[in-house]
Amino acid sequence: MKDIVLNNGISIPRIGFGTYKATTEDGYRIILDAINAGYRHLDTAALYENEEDVGRAVRESGIPREEFFITSKLNRNYLGYENTKKEFDKSIKKLGIDHIDLYLMHWPRPDFGSSDFDDWEELDRESWRAMEELLKAGKIRAIGVSNFLPHHLDNLLQTAEIIPAVNQLELHPGYLQKEAVDYCREKGIAIEAWSPMGRARVLKDPLLSDLAAKYGVSAARICLSFCLQSGFIILPKSTHIDRMKDNLNALDTVISDEDMKKICSMPETGWSGEHPDRETIKP
Ligand SMILES: NC(=O)c1ccc[n+]([C@@H]2O[C@H](COP(=O)([O-])OP(=O)(O)OC[C@H]3O[C@@H](n4cnc5c(N)ncnc54)[C@H](OP(=O)(O)O)[C@@H]3O)[C@@H](O)[C@H]2O)c1
């Protein structure tokens, strides 16, 4: 199955195209290439500064808007009720569309070191209230979060009327965030894997290379198929058309239970160093 159904009944393609670092004229071309390769689920964010490129590529593809699933994200430095409404309006204008399919809070806290860093609990709850209103007004089809660990979700759920539909987390072989994943599964929150290939850092891992040879596919494909078989929605990014197409075929490879277990027991590898509650550690 190419789609899954979120906890509010809407369908989402299990493979989306990640657009981080696809910016400027080149960004537009990359996104249009991805659409032509077959992607209909596009993952952007205010932070990526390419919402205009995403909107332009969608329009110029000639494919009806309804065939796309478009995600954008609220910048972590603009949390709070009023900010959320203003930031959402900016995103929708830049995208040039009348609704966003999925809108996420990008991170639960402002940037490390910012003056609001310690005020996140109230800011998150207020952002969520604004997002719930935007959802009820029909401007968003599903709302969710990103990089939320269980304690961030516990805080949100104290006042939330709507349970997040999605939590987008860094997930790939070598970084599996089991506690957050188990929490989301228990609450019916769908899980999206960002950097599902560990931004290419994990592709030379010996176990993944061995499995790639065994299954006759690339190590990238092993990462993506592993994430899909774990039940995650995946958001691979590539600037190369052949890789875009190969990544889109990740549902075709079936990894055995025994090999899935081996990947699950890999030591921590390829983590980006980004953590919602701490300063980023450079990998
Ligand atoms: N919510 C968040 O906080 C957050 C954070 C980071 C990312 N994201 C989302 O997740 C998306 C994906 O993450 P990402 O871009 O960091 O990492 P990624 O998709 O895991 O890795 C991208 C890297 O892998 C390479 N690659 C892609 N396909 C390949 C293949 N088949 N074989 C070999 N190498 C391949 C790409 O190189 P080429 O481009 O040269 O092919 C690029 O260097 C982002 O674009 C963004 O939408 C979200």
The ligand as an SDF file (V2000), in Angstrom:
LIG
                    3D

 48 52  0  0  0  0  0  0  0  0999 V2000
   11.8310   17.8900   10.9020 N   0  0  0  0  0  0  0  0  0  0  0  0
   13.1200   18.1400   10.9030 C   0  0  0  0  0  0  0  0  0  0  0  0
   13.6700   18.6980   11.8510 O   0  0  0  0  0  0  0  0  0  0  0  0
   13.9490   17.7250    9.7250 C   0  0  0  0  0  0  0  0  0  0  0  0
   15.3530   17.7850    9.8110 C   0  0  0  0  0  0  0  0  0  0  0  0
   16.0910   17.3760    8.7040 C   0  0  0  0  0  0  0  0  0  0  0  0
   15.4430   16.9030    7.5580 C   0  0  0  0  0  0  0  0  0  0  0  0
   14.0710   16.8990    7.4990 N   0  0  0  0  0  0  0  0  0  0  0  0
   13.3330   16.4510    6.2780 C   0  0  0  0  0  0  0  0  0  0  0  0
   13.8070   15.1680    5.9050 O   0  0  0  0  0  0  0  0  0  0  0  0
   14.2850   15.2210    4.5450 C   0  0  0  0  0  0  0  0  0  0  0  0
   15.3890   14.2280    4.3060 C   0  0  0  0  0  0  0  0  0  0  0  0
   16.4550   14.4320    5.2000 O   0  0  0  0  0  0  0  0  0  0  0  0
   17.9200   14.8390    4.7390 P   0  0  0  0  0  0  0  0  0  0  0  0
   17.8380   15.5580    3.4530 O   0  0  0  0  0  0  0  0  0  0  0  0
   18.5640   15.4750    5.8870 O   0  0  0  0  0  0  0  0  0  0  0  0
   18.6530   13.4320    4.6220 O   0  0  0  0  0  0  0  0  0  0  0  0
   18.4780   12.0800    3.7750 P   0  0  0  0  0  0  0  0  0  0  0  0
   17.3080   12.1300    2.8730 O   0  0  0  0  0  0  0  0  0  0  0  0
   18.6080   10.9600    4.7400 O   0  0  0  0  0  0  0  0  0  0  0  0
   19.8270   12.0810    2.9350 O   0  0  0  0  0  0  0  0  0  0  0  0
   20.0580   12.9420    1.8690 C   0  0  0  0  0  0  0  0  0  0  0  0
   21.4620   12.6260    1.3670 C   0  0  0  0  0  0  0  0  0  0  0  0
   21.4970   11.2910    0.8520 O   0  0  0  0  0  0  0  0  0  0  0  0
   21.9460   11.3130   -0.5130 C   0  0  0  0  0  0  0  0  0  0  0  0
   21.1530   10.3120   -1.2450 N   0  0  0  0  0  0  0  0  0  0  0  0
   19.8420   10.3700   -1.5350 C   0  0  0  0  0  0  0  0  0  0  0  0
   19.4390    9.2610   -2.1790 N   0  0  0  0  0  0  0  0  0  0  0  0
   20.5270    8.4730   -2.3040 C   0  0  0  0  0  0  0  0  0  0  0  0
   20.7420    7.2080   -2.8820 C   0  0  0  0  0  0  0  0  0  0  0  0
   19.7560    6.5050   -3.4410 N   0  0  0  0  0  0  0  0  0  0  0  0
   21.9910    6.6850   -2.8280 N   0  0  0  0  0  0  0  0  0  0  0  0
   23.0160    7.3870   -2.2480 C   0  0  0  0  0  0  0  0  0  0  0  0
   22.8740    8.5910   -1.6750 N   0  0  0  0  0  0  0  0  0  0  0  0
   21.6210    9.1380   -1.6950 C   0  0  0  0  0  0  0  0  0  0  0  0
   21.7060   12.7210   -1.0050 C   0  0  0  0  0  0  0  0  0  0  0  0
   22.6590   13.0720   -1.9670 O   0  0  0  0  0  0  0  0  0  0  0  0
   22.2490   13.6650   -3.4220 P   0  0  0  0  0  0  0  0  0  0  0  0
   21.3230   14.8350   -3.1610 O   0  0  0  0  0  0  0  0  0  0  0  0
   23.5560   14.0640   -3.9820 O   0  0  0  0  0  0  0  0  0  0  0  0
   21.5790   12.5470   -4.1540 O   0  0  0  0  0  0  0  0  0  0  0  0
   21.9110   13.5420    0.2630 C   0  0  0  0  0  0  0  0  0  0  0  0
   23.3000   13.7720    0.4720 O   0  0  0  0  0  0  0  0  0  0  0  0
   14.7210   16.6830    4.4010 C   0  0  0  0  0  0  0  0  0  0  0  0
   14.9210   17.0600    3.0600 O   0  0  0  0  0  0  0  0  0  0  0  0
   13.5810   17.3860    5.0870 C   0  0  0  0  0  0  0  0  0  0  0  0
   12.4460   17.4440    4.2430 O   0  0  0  0  0  0  0  0  0  0  0  0
   13.3220   17.2930    8.5730 C   0  0  0  0  0  0  0  0  0  0  0  0
  1  2  1  0
  2  3  2  0
  2  4  1  0
  4  5  1  0
  4 48  2  0
  5  6  2  0
  6  7  1  0
  7  8  2  0
  8  9  1  0
  8 48  1  0
  9 10  1  0
  9 46  1  0
 10 11  1  0
 11 12  1  0
 11 44  1  0
 12 13  1  0
 13 14  1  0
 14 15  2  0
 14 16  1  0
 14 17  1  0
 17 18  1  0
 18 19  2  0
 18 20  1  0
 18 21  1  0
 21 22  1  0
 22 23  1  0
 23 24  1  0
 23 42  1  0
 24 25  1  0
 25 26  1  0
 25 36  1  0
 26 27  1  0
 26 35  1  0
 27 28  2  0
 28 29  1  0
 29 30  1  0
 29 35  2  0
 30 31  1  0
 30 32  2  0
 32 33  1  0
 33 34  2  0
 34 35  1  0
 36 37  1  0
 36 42  1  0
 37 38  1  0
 38 39  2  0
 38 40  1  0
 38 41  1  0
 42 43  1  0
 44 45  1  0
 44 46  1  0
 46 47  1  0
M  CHG  2   8   1  16  -1
M  END
$$$$
